[in-house]
Amino acid sequence: MEAVDILTRSLSKAVPFNGNVLQYHGRSDRHGQLICWGILFDLMLNSDVLRSHVQAGKVVFGINHTLRSFSPEKRKRLDLVLCRPKAGAAPPKKPRTLQTIAARHGIELSPEQQALLDGLPLIQEGPVGSVLVALEAKACMTEHIKALPRLYDELNSSHQIVHGHSSNALSIGFVMVNAADEFYSPTNTGKPGPNRHKQPHAMERAVAQVTDLPRRSHHSSQGFDGLGIVVVDMNNDGTSPCKLVTTPPAPADDDVLHYDSMLQRMAHEYDSRFSMI
């Protein structure tokens, strides 16, 4: 599994955004793209079925795709979907790929990870047909308690709309929670200094809220098909590294909400459900 290492290394590097050089900005989609990129990368590495589908041109991806559910009739913009190409629709003139997204968002790969990427079949962005996998990625980096109701509602509505679109589709949720005592928020205009967090209380509440989200083990029930939590220590001062936290309340290695468990379940479910497409 490579995504968490790639995520923390990439967020440790400040990049240009709206005339500034920042590691993280809540109004930028960079952190979401980093997360989605890494999860798709790991899924490609772990699913023989997906790799064969990509090679055969059966599967493409969509970014920030607005999905409409059949019942109830609602819509939601999802960070990443894996899908069948929409019949008769023209592909983008310059479709994004894992390679082009990595270059655009400053995704930091080790030489070994670059070699793994080079060995994968080329998956491209394309017109979205039948959705197979839908991913919603969120970050809770500062003002944790204030953000929790919206975080829960947005995630909970995600799996409802995905399964309202198709009960067979995989709905995957991922949340990054910050364990740092302080966080320099770029949105704090006119307020000097960092936001201060009451830790570990803040991150414990955030992890507990995500843990309470419904999960499903059968296509007739409601909930996420895969759900993962990663805890990081990041103060966003422009130079300090983003570090992975593995101690509680971060999920333990054998926890179903550990990233590796989420990815393994995601790959298994993809292979089981979609091997015959």
Helices and strands as residue ranges (DSSP letters): H 3-11, E 15-17, E 20-22, H 30-46, H 48-55, E 60-68, E 75-85, H 98-104, H 111-118, E 128-140, H 144-165, E 170-178, E 182-183, E 195-196, H 201-211, E 226-233, E 243-245, H 259-274
